[in-house]
Amino acid sequence: MVLIIRDEVNRYTEYKNGTVWLDTAGSPIQAHGGCIINYKDYYYWYGENRLGDNYISCYRSDDLLNWEFRNNILTINSKTEKTRVKSDMTILRDDGRKVIIERPKVVYNKFTNKFVMWAHYENGIDYSEARCCVATCDTPDGDFVYHGSFNPFGNMSRDCTLFEDENGDMYFISSARFNCDTNIYRLQKDYLNIDKYITTLWQGEVREAPAMFKKDGRYYMLNSGCTGWRPNQGMWSQSSDVSDRWDILKNVGDCTTYNSQPAFILKTEEEGKIKYRYFGDRWVYKEKGMLDGQEDIKSFYSKSTYVILDLKFDEDGNLSIDWQDEFRPKVK
């Protein structure tokens, strides 16, 4: 990483991909599998934090490089409030073990003035539950209220993301049927429940880590294969209709997606130009004993780093990603 001295505080002028990223207090950023939203004068970065009593953490920045830790927005002690009759409200197991909450995606609901988070929920022992879970807050970095977990229309739901269309429709996308399928659902107006099942994509192709965005009237989705924590070949597809006629998946990046897995795509305006950037997690993993207790998981998971790369598009809208050593945004 490259640092300069400014007002006696070390600040990043760029982030070197795959290295440990420190917040403004000097601690490693714990925002794995998450998302970034732009609200008023700041960017807010949400992600998984498996250390201590935490589930999800939040950081704030005005330049996408120097991140201030704001809050552990979801923990074992978070307030709970049921909003669906059929929701499991377990946020801490009866035996005292934490559950697993992964891939948090947060959006702002302009209709309710709430910040709403959807994520992947598991029971803390194995990956047999395959549920989604929901939480909300009045502020982007406050204490979120947990609203429970469920299986949408009875379907499994693992790695997931949210996508807001230009007309205001919000979609929840998640891996289903033991990751064999990718399901798309439309959310109801308050974003607290599923309104409608839309479609199933790439039946039987075993994909996870979906990341969706829209450019020039076309919908794009990136995802990864299922190889545990080990990196694999990322793929992408596009369509003119969120509900129909998605293209056959095509490779993107190298055979390990530059040793990363998709987390989300960030759209920014920089020096008068719109940029789309791939944010990926570079997991620190173990070949064996991946789930031999939560202490084992935390010992490597918290050391995972990040990869941020520019998306490129040809005149036909085909997507590509090349390696870059550093991330150097110009949003200010």
TILO-659442 format. One line per 3 residues: number of its first residue (from 1); their letters; for each residue x, y, z of C-alpha. Coordinates in Angstrom, 2 decimals. Each point is the difference from the previous one (the first is absolute). Example, Ala and Ser with C-alpha at 12.3 -4.5 7.8 and 13.67 -1.06 7.14 Angstrom:
<atoms>
1	AS	12.30 -4.50 7.80 ~ 1.37 3.44 -0.66
</atoms>
This chain:
<atoms>
1	MVL	0.00 0.00 0.00 ~ 1.08 3.58 -0.64 ~ -0.39 2.45 2.87
4	IIR	0.53 3.73 0.36 ~ 0.06 2.14 3.10 ~ -2.86 2.48 0.28
7	DEV	-0.74 1.87 3.23 ~ 2.08 -2.59 1.88 ~ -2.32 -2.79 -1.19
10	NRY	1.05 -2.70 -2.41 ~ -2.36 0.00 -2.97 ~ -0.19 -2.23 -3.05
13	TEY	0.56 1.50 -3.41 ~ -0.64 -3.40 -1.58 ~ -0.76 -3.55 1.12
16	KNG	2.25 -2.81 -1.17 ~ -2.22 -2.92 -0.96 ~ 0.21 -3.06 2.21
19	TVW	1.70 1.72 2.93 ~ -1.36 0.63 3.49 ~ -2.16 3.13 -0.07
22	LDT	0.07 2.03 3.23 ~ -2.71 2.35 1.23 ~ 0.82 3.48 1.27
25	AGS	0.68 -1.42 3.48 ~ 2.55 -2.45 -1.38 ~ -2.09 -3.19 0.26
28	PIQ	-0.61 -2.41 -2.91 ~ -3.30 0.72 -1.74 ~ -2.49 -2.80 0.69
31	AHG	-2.53 0.45 -2.83 ~ 0.05 -3.33 -1.81 ~ -2.62 -1.04 -2.54
34	GCI	-1.75 3.33 0.38 ~ -1.01 3.10 -1.93 ~ 0.53 3.76 -0.23
37	INY	-2.79 2.58 -0.20 ~ 0.23 3.76 -0.58 ~ -2.19 2.01 2.38
40	KDY	0.17 3.78 0.20 ~ 3.68 0.99 0.32 ~ 1.47 -3.42 0.80
43	YYW	0.52 -3.53 -1.21 ~ -0.95 -2.74 2.46 ~ 1.70 -3.39 -0.21
46	YGE	-1.76 -2.94 1.64 ~ 1.39 -3.49 0.36 ~ 0.44 -3.12 2.08
49	NRL	1.96 0.16 3.23 ~ 0.28 -3.34 1.82 ~ 2.13 1.29 2.86
52	GDN	-1.39 0.09 3.54 ~ -3.76 0.50 0.28 ~ -0.24 1.59 -3.43
55	YIS	-1.81 -0.97 -3.19 ~ 0.04 3.09 -2.23 ~ 2.14 3.15 0.18
58	CYR	-0.26 3.41 -1.67 ~ 2.67 2.47 -1.14 ~ -0.31 3.51 -1.45
61	SDD	2.13 1.90 -2.52 ~ -0.16 3.06 -2.24 ~ 2.69 -1.19 -2.42
64	LLN	-0.42 -3.84 -0.15 ~ 3.54 -0.42 1.34 ~ 0.08 1.17 3.60
67	WEF	-2.67 -1.75 2.05 ~ -1.15 0.93 3.48 ~ -1.49 -2.81 2.08
70	RNN	-3.52 1.04 0.98 ~ -1.74 -2.89 1.71 ~ -0.55 -3.71 0.29
73	ILT	-3.53 0.37 -1.33 ~ -1.08 -3.60 0.64 ~ 1.22 -2.09 2.93
76	INS	-1.20 -2.81 2.25 ~ -1.56 2.71 2.19 ~ -1.97 1.76 -2.73
79	KTE	-3.64 0.81 0.65 ~ -2.43 -2.38 -1.70 ~ -3.46 0.70 -1.38
82	KTR	-2.12 -2.45 -1.97 ~ -1.56 1.41 -3.18 ~ -1.04 -3.32 -1.60
85	VKS	-2.11 -2.66 1.71 ~ 2.29 -2.75 -1.33 ~ 3.44 1.31 0.94
88	DMT	2.63 -1.68 2.16 ~ 1.25 2.63 2.43 ~ 3.13 -1.86 1.18
91	ILR	2.96 2.37 0.05 ~ 1.94 -1.97 2.63 ~ -0.32 -3.74 0.49
94	DDG	-1.26 -1.48 3.28 ~ 3.44 -1.58 0.46 ~ 1.59 3.47 -0.14
97	RKV	1.50 -0.38 -3.45 ~ -0.36 2.69 -2.62 ~ -2.01 -0.61 -3.13
100	IIE	1.51 0.85 -3.40 ~ -1.08 3.13 -1.86 ~ 1.73 0.52 -3.34
103	RPK	-0.07 2.23 -3.09 ~ -1.85 3.01 1.50 ~ -1.51 2.40 -2.53
106	VVY	-1.41 3.30 1.24 ~ -2.26 2.41 -1.92 ~ -1.89 3.16 0.86
109	NKF	-3.78 -0.19 -0.33 ~ -1.29 3.42 -1.05 ~ -3.59 -1.04 0.73
112	TNK	0.61 -0.85 3.68 ~ 3.22 2.00 0.59 ~ 1.57 -3.18 1.37
115	FVM	3.32 -1.66 -0.74 ~ -0.77 -3.64 -0.74 ~ 2.46 -2.89 0.06
118	WAH	-0.46 -3.44 -1.56 ~ 2.55 -2.75 0.61 ~ 0.61 -3.76 -0.02
121	YEN	-0.78 -1.81 3.27 ~ 1.29 -3.35 1.31 ~ -0.29 -1.75 3.37
124	GID	3.65 0.30 1.07 ~ 0.75 -3.72 -0.31 ~ -0.46 -0.78 -3.69
127	YSE	-1.57 1.42 -3.16 ~ -3.27 -1.94 0.16 ~ -2.38 2.90 0.80
130	ARC	0.62 1.98 -3.22 ~ -2.19 2.97 0.95 ~ -0.03 3.72 -0.61
133	CVA	-0.29 2.48 2.87 ~ -1.06 3.65 0.29 ~ 0.92 2.92 2.27
136	TCD	-0.78 3.73 -0.03 ~ 1.15 3.31 1.47 ~ -0.98 3.68 -0.13
139	TPD	3.60 1.03 -0.69 ~ 2.71 -1.52 -2.21 ~ 2.38 -0.76 2.87
142	GDF	-2.28 -0.48 2.99 ~ -1.02 -3.15 1.87 ~ -2.05 -2.11 -2.41
145	VYH	-3.11 -1.84 1.20 ~ -0.03 -3.67 -1.00 ~ -3.25 -1.26 -1.55
148	GSF	0.81 -3.70 -0.33 ~ 0.80 -2.57 -2.68 ~ -2.12 -2.02 -2.43
151	NPF	0.02 -1.99 -3.23 ~ -1.55 2.10 -2.80 ~ -3.01 -1.92 -1.37
154	GNM	1.51 -3.01 1.76 ~ 3.17 0.13 -2.13 ~ 3.56 -0.28 1.21
157	SRD	1.80 3.34 0.00 ~ 3.77 0.24 0.38 ~ 2.36 2.58 -1.55
160	CTL	-2.09 3.03 -0.86 ~ -0.14 3.59 -1.19 ~ -2.44 2.88 -0.47
163	FED	-0.60 2.02 -3.16 ~ -2.09 3.16 -0.40 ~ -1.36 0.69 -3.48
166	ENG	-0.46 3.49 -1.42 ~ -3.77 -0.18 0.52 ~ 0.49 -0.61 3.73
169	DMY	-0.63 -3.75 -0.01 ~ 2.31 -1.82 2.42 ~ 1.14 -3.54 -0.76
172	FIS	1.48 -2.68 2.24 ~ 2.25 -2.51 -1.78 ~ 1.25 -3.15 1.72
175	SAR	1.49 -3.43 -0.63 ~ -2.55 -2.78 0.49 ~ -0.37 -3.78 -0.14
178	FNC	3.44 -0.74 1.47 ~ 1.42 2.82 -2.19 ~ -1.16 -1.74 -3.20
181	DTN	-2.29 2.91 -0.94 ~ -0.08 3.79 0.28 ~ -3.42 1.40 0.96
184	IYR	-1.20 3.56 -0.52 ~ -2.82 1.45 2.15 ~ -1.61 3.43 0.11
187	LQK	-0.37 1.53 3.47 ~ -3.12 1.63 1.37 ~ -0.03 3.77 0.38
190	DYL	1.38 0.06 3.55 ~ 2.80 -2.46 -0.99 ~ -0.82 -2.21 2.98
193	NID	-1.42 -2.95 -1.93 ~ -0.14 -1.63 -3.41 ~ -2.74 1.34 -2.27
196	KYI	0.43 -2.32 -2.98 ~ 2.18 -2.79 -1.32 ~ 1.38 1.17 -3.37
199	TTL	2.14 -2.72 -1.58 ~ 2.69 -2.65 0.44 ~ 3.27 0.39 -1.91
202	WQG	2.66 -2.50 -1.10 ~ -1.75 -3.10 1.29 ~ 2.47 -2.59 1.27
205	EVR	3.12 2.08 -0.72 ~ 0.96 0.33 3.71 ~ 0.82 3.69 0.40
208	EAP	0.27 2.29 3.03 ~ 1.14 3.52 1.00 ~ -2.37 1.90 -2.35
211	AMF	0.70 3.68 -0.69 ~ -2.47 1.91 -2.19 ~ -0.06 3.45 -1.61
214	KKD	-1.47 1.84 -3.00 ~ 1.74 1.94 -2.76 ~ -1.44 1.57 -3.16
217	GRY	-3.30 -1.79 0.40 ~ 1.62 -3.44 0.42 ~ -0.03 -2.11 3.16
220	YML	3.29 -1.66 0.95 ~ 0.78 -2.67 2.57 ~ 3.34 -1.40 1.12
223	NSG	0.41 -3.11 2.13 ~ 2.46 -2.72 0.98 ~ 0.10 -3.76 0.06
226	CTG	-0.33 -1.95 3.23 ~ 3.42 -1.10 1.25 ~ -0.28 0.80 3.68
229	WRP	2.35 2.84 0.90 ~ 2.36 -0.73 -2.89 ~ -0.13 2.44 -2.96
232	NQG	-1.31 -1.13 -3.39 ~ -1.00 1.26 -3.43 ~ -2.43 2.90 0.25
235	MWS	-2.72 0.29 -2.64 ~ -2.45 2.63 -1.24 ~ -3.24 0.30 -1.93
238	QSS	-2.30 2.75 -1.29 ~ -3.60 0.55 -1.01 ~ -2.32 2.79 -1.18
241	DVS	-2.70 -1.31 2.38 ~ 0.61 -0.84 3.66 ~ -2.55 -2.82 -0.24
244	DRW	0.87 -1.62 -3.32 ~ 2.56 -0.91 -2.66 ~ 3.23 0.12 1.97
247	DIL	3.04 -0.91 -2.08 ~ 2.09 -3.11 0.47 ~ 2.63 0.57 2.69
250	KNV	3.45 1.05 -1.26 ~ 3.38 0.07 1.74 ~ 1.34 3.23 1.43
253	GDC	3.51 0.70 1.29 ~ 2.48 -2.85 0.36 ~ -0.66 -3.55 1.23
256	TTY	-0.17 1.15 3.65 ~ -1.55 3.44 -0.65 ~ 3.37 1.36 1.13
259	NSQ	-0.23 -2.02 3.21 ~ -3.30 1.55 1.06 ~ -3.76 -0.53 0.20
262	PAF	-2.64 2.61 -0.97 ~ -1.48 2.04 2.84 ~ -1.67 2.90 -1.86
265	ILK	0.31 2.50 -2.84 ~ 0.38 3.68 0.91 ~ -1.12 2.75 -2.39
268	TEE	1.63 3.41 0.49 ~ 0.40 3.27 -1.85 ~ 3.63 1.07 -0.19
271	EGK	1.30 3.03 -1.89 ~ -3.21 0.16 -2.01 ~ 0.04 -3.68 -0.99
274	IKY	-2.05 -2.94 1.27 ~ 2.10 -2.89 1.24 ~ -1.00 -3.53 0.98
277	RYF	2.32 -1.84 2.36 ~ 0.16 -3.62 1.03 ~ 0.47 -0.49 3.76
280	GDR	1.11 -3.51 0.89 ~ 1.10 -1.85 3.11 ~ 3.38 -1.69 0.05
283	WVY	-0.68 -2.66 2.59 ~ 2.68 -1.38 2.29 ~ -1.07 -3.63 0.20
286	KEK	1.01 -3.42 1.29 ~ -0.13 -3.15 -2.08 ~ -1.37 -2.11 2.86
289	GML	-1.99 0.57 3.15 ~ -1.88 2.97 -1.43 ~ -2.89 -0.40 2.44
292	DGQ	1.79 -1.64 2.92 ~ -1.36 2.56 2.44 ~ -0.52 3.73 -0.23
295	EDI	3.38 0.87 1.50 ~ 1.59 -1.81 -2.93 ~ -2.08 2.01 -2.46
298	KSF	0.78 3.36 1.59 ~ 3.73 -0.68 0.06 ~ 0.28 0.16 -3.77
301	YSK	-3.18 1.78 -1.10 ~ 0.88 3.31 1.69 ~ 3.31 0.10 -1.90
304	STY	-1.68 -0.03 -3.42 ~ 0.59 3.02 -2.23 ~ -1.58 1.74 -3.00
307	VIL	0.43 0.38 -3.75 ~ -1.46 2.99 -1.90 ~ 0.17 0.06 -3.81
310	DLK	-1.47 2.14 -2.77 ~ -2.68 -1.57 -2.18 ~ 0.55 0.55 -3.72
313	FDE	-2.61 -0.16 -2.77 ~ 0.41 -0.29 -3.76 ~ -2.34 1.63 -2.53
316	DGN	-2.34 -3.00 0.18 ~ -0.26 0.19 3.78 ~ 2.24 -3.01 0.66
319	LSI	1.62 0.14 3.43 ~ 3.63 -0.65 0.92 ~ 2.27 0.44 3.04
322	DWQ	3.77 0.41 -0.08 ~ 2.38 -0.09 2.93 ~ 1.03 3.28 1.66
325	DEF	2.51 0.29 2.81 ~ -1.80 2.82 1.74 ~ -3.38 1.65 0.57
328	RPK	0.22 3.77 -0.46 ~ -3.46 1.64 -0.08 ~ -0.57 3.67 -0.72
331	VK	-3.40 0.70 1.53 ~ 1.04 3.28 1.66
</atoms>
